[in-house]
Amino acid sequence: MRNPIVKGFWDAPTGSWQYVFHDPDTMKGAIVDPVLDFDPLAGATSTKNAERLLDYVRETGIDLVWVLDTHPHADHFSAAPWIKAQTGASTAIGEKVTGVQTLWQGIYNLPNDFPTDGSQWDRLFADGDVFMVGNVPVKVMFSPGHTLASITYVAGDAAFAHDTLMMPDSGSSRADFPGGSSADLYASISAILDLPQDTRVFVGHDYAPGRDDACEASVAEHRAANIHWKDAPTEAEYRAVRDARDATLALPKLMLAALQVNMRGGRLPDAEDNGRAYLKVPLNYFASR
C-alpha cells in the first residue's frame, strides 16, 4: 500500500485545516475541505485560501484529480466548485449529504425544486467505497455524529477525520447541530480509532489551547492522550461529557450563512433579477431550540 504525502494549510479566521495529499510515484493528488473566504461584515467572498492551495499544487507538480468535502461545513464555505473550475478536478462528498440538503431545505424554506439529490457534486461516496489517487487507495468511512453526512477519507496511512476528532488535548467535536448525534459520534470515533495504531489522523479544526496550531496525531496518540477517549469511556460516559459540553456552546458565527452555500456544493445562491445573490437568516429558529 502506498502512503501519501500530506500538506496542511491553516485558516486562522475559521480555525480550519485544509489539506493537499498526493501519491509521490504518480504525482496524482487531491484536496480535502478547501475554504472559500467569506467576510460576513462586507458580505464578500474571495479565493485567497483556494489560490494558496493551487499555488502549492502547481509548484509541487501535482496532477489534481479530486476535490473532496468531508461534510457540509458550518464554519466556512467550501471552495470545491471554484477549484474544479480552475483545474477540472472532480468533486465529491458522502452520499448522506442528501439528508442534510433535505433538512436545511426546510430550515431555509427553499422552493420544492431545490435539488436535494446531491447532484451539486460529481460523485457521492458510500460507506466502504474505495477509489485511487494514483497508487494510493482511499477508503471511505461513514462517520456521522458531528453531522448526519460526515465521512472520513482513509488514504493509505492517512485518515482525514474532518470534525469528528480534534487534537488530543481538545478531544472531539460537537454533536448538537441539526442531524447530529453524540451516540453516532461515539460509534464513529470508535471506528476511526480501530484503524492501525500508526495511522496519521488529520483533523478539520484546531483551536490551539496555549500551543502552536496543529493538525496531526496518530491513532495511538489519540488512544493514549485524547481527553475524551484516553480513559476508554463507555458510550453513556462519553455522551454525558459531550452533551454537557455542547449545551454551553454558541452556534458557529458563520453557520447560517455557510450551510446554505455548502448544501449547494459550495455555490452561492442563484442571483436575483438585479444580478446579486443573497443569503437568508432564519430568524429565531435556533433561539427556541
C-alpha positions as CSV (number, residue, x, y, z in Angstrom):
1,M,0.0,0.0,0.0
2,R,1.4,3.4,-1.0
3,N,1.1,6.2,1.5
4,P,0.5,9.8,0.6
5,I,2.5,13.0,1.2
6,V,0.2,15.3,3.1
7,K,0.4,19.1,3.4
8,G,-1.8,21.0,5.7
9,F,-3.0,24.6,5.3
10,W,-4.3,26.6,8.3
11,D,-7.0,29.2,8.0
12,A,-6.9,31.2,11.2
13,P,-10.2,33.2,10.8
14,T,-12.3,29.9,10.8
15,G,-9.9,27.7,12.7
16,S,-10.0,25.3,9.8
17,W,-7.4,22.9,8.3
18,Q,-7.4,22.2,4.6
19,Y,-5.2,19.5,3.0
20,V,-3.5,18.5,-0.2
21,F,-2.3,15.0,-0.4
22,H,-0.6,13.2,-3.3
23,D,1.0,10.0,-4.4
24,P,4.8,10.6,-4.8
25,D,5.0,7.9,-7.5
26,T,2.4,9.3,-10.0
27,M,2.0,12.8,-8.6
28,K,-1.8,12.4,-8.6
29,G,-3.3,14.4,-5.8
30,A,-6.5,15.5,-4.0
31,I,-7.6,18.5,-1.9
32,V,-9.7,17.9,1.2
33,D,-12.1,20.6,2.6
34,P,-10.8,23.7,0.9
35,V,-12.0,27.1,2.3
36,L,-13.7,29.8,0.3
37,D,-13.0,33.0,2.2
38,F,-16.0,35.0,3.4
39,D,-16.1,38.4,5.2
40,P,-19.5,38.4,6.9
41,L,-19.3,42.2,7.6
42,A,-18.9,43.0,4.0
43,G,-20.8,40.0,2.6
44,A,-17.8,39.4,0.4
45,T,-16.3,36.2,-0.8
46,S,-12.7,35.7,-2.0
47,T,-10.4,32.9,-3.1
48,K,-7.2,33.6,-1.1
49,N,-7.2,30.2,0.6
50,A,-8.0,28.3,-2.6
51,E,-5.3,30.1,-4.5
52,R,-2.8,29.2,-1.8
53,L,-3.7,25.5,-2.3
54,L,-3.4,25.7,-6.0
55,D,-0.1,27.5,-5.8
56,Y,1.2,24.6,-3.8
57,V,-0.3,22.1,-6.3
58,R,1.4,23.8,-9.2
59,E,4.7,24.4,-7.5
60,T,4.9,20.7,-6.4
61,G,3.9,19.4,-9.8
62,I,0.7,17.7,-8.6
63,D,-1.9,16.5,-11.0
64,L,-5.1,17.3,-9.1
65,V,-7.8,14.7,-9.7
66,W,-10.2,15.2,-6.7
67,V,-11.6,17.9,-4.5
68,L,-13.1,16.1,-1.5
69,D,-15.5,17.5,1.0
70,T,-15.9,15.5,4.2
71,H,-19.3,17.1,5.0
72,P,-21.3,20.4,4.6
73,H,-19.3,22.6,6.9
74,A,-20.9,25.0,9.4
75,D,-17.9,27.3,9.9
76,H,-16.6,28.0,6.4
77,F,-17.7,28.0,2.8
78,S,-16.4,25.2,0.5
79,A,-14.2,26.3,-2.4
80,A,-14.6,23.0,-4.2
81,P,-16.5,24.3,-7.2
82,W,-14.1,27.2,-7.7
83,I,-11.1,24.7,-7.6
84,K,-13.0,22.4,-10.1
85,A,-13.4,25.4,-12.4
86,Q,-9.7,26.1,-12.3
87,T,-8.4,22.6,-12.6
88,G,-11.1,20.2,-14.0
89,A,-10.7,18.0,-10.9
90,S,-13.8,16.1,-9.8
91,T,-15.7,17.0,-6.7
92,A,-17.1,14.5,-4.1
93,I,-18.8,14.1,-0.7
94,G,-20.6,11.4,1.2
95,E,-24.0,10.2,-0.2
96,K,-25.8,11.1,3.1
97,V,-25.4,14.8,2.1
98,T,-28.9,14.4,0.6
99,G,-30.3,14.1,4.1
100,V,-28.5,17.4,5.1
101,Q,-30.0,19.1,2.0
102,T,-33.5,17.9,2.8
103,L,-33.1,19.0,6.4
104,W,-31.8,22.5,5.6
105,Q,-34.2,23.0,2.7
106,G,-36.9,23.1,5.3
107,I,-35.0,25.3,7.7
108,Y,-34.3,27.9,4.9
109,N,-37.8,27.4,3.4
110,L,-36.2,26.8,-0.1
111,P,-38.6,26.0,-3.0
112,N,-39.6,22.4,-3.8
113,D,-37.5,22.4,-6.9
114,F,-34.2,22.9,-4.9
115,P,-32.2,19.8,-5.7
116,T,-31.7,17.5,-2.7
117,D,-30.2,14.6,-4.6
118,G,-26.5,15.6,-4.2
119,S,-26.2,16.5,-7.9
120,Q,-24.1,19.5,-7.0
121,W,-21.1,17.1,-6.7
122,D,-19.6,14.8,-9.3
123,R,-19.5,11.8,-7.0
124,L,-21.4,10.7,-3.9
125,F,-19.4,8.2,-1.9
126,A,-21.0,5.3,0.1
127,D,-19.5,3.7,3.2
128,G,-16.8,1.3,2.2
129,D,-16.2,2.7,-1.3
130,V,-12.6,2.6,-2.4
131,F,-11.0,4.8,-5.1
132,M,-7.5,5.5,-6.1
133,V,-5.4,8.7,-6.1
134,G,-2.5,7.4,-8.2
135,N,-1.3,4.4,-6.4
136,V,-2.8,5.4,-3.1
137,P,-6.0,3.6,-2.2
138,V,-8.6,5.8,-0.5
139,K,-11.3,4.1,1.6
140,V,-14.5,6.0,2.6
141,M,-15.8,5.5,6.1
142,F,-19.2,6.8,7.0
143,S,-18.6,8.8,10.2
144,P,-21.8,10.5,11.4
145,G,-22.3,12.3,14.6
146,H,-21.0,15.8,14.0
147,T,-23.3,15.9,11.1
148,L,-25.5,13.1,9.6
149,A,-23.4,13.1,6.4
150,S,-19.8,13.2,7.7
151,I,-17.3,10.8,6.1
152,T,-13.6,10.0,6.8
153,Y,-11.2,9.5,3.9
154,V,-8.6,6.9,4.7
155,A,-5.8,7.4,2.2
156,G,-3.1,4.8,2.8
157,D,-1.9,5.5,6.3
158,A,-3.6,9.0,6.5
159,A,-7.2,9.4,7.8
160,F,-8.9,12.7,7.2
161,A,-11.3,12.6,10.1
162,H,-12.9,16.0,9.4
163,D,-14.7,17.4,12.5
164,T,-15.2,14.0,14.3
165,L,-11.9,14.4,16.3
166,M,-10.0,17.4,17.5
167,M,-6.3,17.2,18.5
168,P,-5.9,15.0,21.6
169,D,-5.8,18.0,24.0
170,S,-9.1,19.2,22.7
171,G,-11.0,15.9,22.4
172,S,-13.8,15.6,19.9
173,S,-16.2,17.8,18.0
174,R,-19.7,18.9,18.9
175,A,-22.8,16.8,18.0
176,D,-25.6,19.2,18.6
177,F,-26.2,20.6,15.1
178,P,-29.4,19.6,13.3
179,G,-28.9,15.9,12.4
180,G,-26.0,15.5,14.8
181,S,-25.9,12.7,17.5
182,S,-23.4,12.1,20.3
183,A,-24.3,8.4,20.1
184,D,-23.3,8.3,16.4
185,L,-20.2,10.3,17.2
186,Y,-19.1,7.8,19.8
187,A,-19.5,5.0,17.2
188,S,-17.6,7.0,14.6
189,I,-14.7,7.7,16.9
190,S,-14.6,4.1,17.9
191,A,-14.3,3.0,14.2
192,I,-11.6,5.6,13.4
193,L,-9.5,4.6,16.5
194,D,-9.8,1.0,15.5
195,L,-7.6,1.8,12.5
196,P,-3.9,0.7,12.8
197,Q,-2.1,2.4,15.6
198,D,0.3,4.3,13.3
199,T,-2.4,5.8,11.2
200,R,-2.0,9.5,10.9
201,V,-5.2,11.2,11.8
202,F,-5.7,14.7,10.3
203,V,-8.4,16.9,11.9
204,G,-10.6,19.6,10.5
205,H,-10.1,22.2,13.2
206,D,-7.8,23.3,15.9
207,Y,-8.2,26.0,18.4
208,A,-4.7,25.7,19.8
209,P,-5.1,25.9,23.6
210,G,-1.8,27.5,24.6
211,R,0.3,26.0,21.9
212,D,1.1,26.2,18.2
213,D,-1.6,25.2,15.7
214,A,-1.5,21.5,15.0
215,C,-3.4,19.1,12.7
216,E,-2.0,15.6,13.1
217,A,-1.8,12.9,15.7
218,S,-1.6,9.1,15.4
219,V,-4.4,6.7,16.4
220,A,-2.0,5.6,19.2
221,E,-1.6,9.1,20.4
222,H,-5.4,9.6,20.5
223,R,-5.9,6.4,22.4
224,A,-3.3,7.4,25.0
225,A,-4.0,11.1,25.3
226,N,-7.3,12.3,23.8
227,I,-9.1,13.9,26.6
228,H,-12.4,12.4,25.6
229,W,-11.1,8.9,24.9
230,K,-8.0,8.1,26.9
231,D,-10.0,6.5,29.8
232,A,-11.9,4.2,27.4
233,P,-15.3,5.7,28.2
234,T,-18.5,3.8,27.7
235,E,-21.0,5.2,25.3
236,A,-23.1,6.6,28.2
237,E,-20.0,8.2,29.8
238,Y,-18.9,9.8,26.5
239,R,-22.3,11.1,25.7
240,A,-22.7,12.7,29.1
241,V,-19.5,14.6,28.6
242,R,-20.2,15.5,25.0
243,D,-23.8,16.6,25.6
244,A,-23.0,18.7,28.6
245,R,-20.2,20.5,26.7
246,D,-22.5,21.1,23.7
247,A,-25.2,22.6,25.8
248,T,-22.7,25.5,26.7
249,L,-21.7,26.3,23.1
250,A,-23.0,29.1,20.9
251,L,-23.6,28.4,17.2
252,P,-20.6,28.9,14.9
253,K,-20.7,32.5,13.7
254,L,-20.9,31.6,10.0
255,M,-23.2,28.6,10.4
256,L,-26.4,30.2,9.0
257,A,-24.5,31.6,6.0
258,A,-22.3,28.6,5.4
259,L,-24.9,25.8,5.3
260,Q,-26.9,27.4,2.6
261,V,-23.8,27.7,0.5
262,N,-22.3,24.3,1.3
263,M,-25.6,22.4,0.8
264,R,-25.2,23.7,-2.8
265,G,-21.7,22.2,-3.0
266,G,-20.0,25.5,-2.3
267,R,-22.0,27.6,-4.7
268,L,-23.7,30.8,-3.8
269,P,-27.5,31.0,-4.1
270,D,-28.7,32.0,-7.6
271,A,-28.5,35.7,-8.4
272,E,-31.9,37.5,-8.3
273,D,-33.2,39.8,-11.0
274,N,-30.8,42.6,-10.1
275,G,-27.8,40.2,-10.6
276,R,-26.9,39.9,-7.0
277,A,-27.0,36.7,-4.8
278,Y,-28.4,36.9,-1.2
279,L,-28.2,34.8,1.9
280,K,-31.2,34.1,4.2
281,V,-31.2,34.1,8.0
282,P,-34.0,32.0,9.7
283,L,-34.9,34.4,12.5
284,N,-35.5,32.9,16.0
285,Y,-35.4,29.4,14.7
286,F,-32.4,28.3,16.8
287,A,-33.2,30.5,19.7
288,S,-36.3,28.4,20.5
289,R,-34.4,25.0,20.3
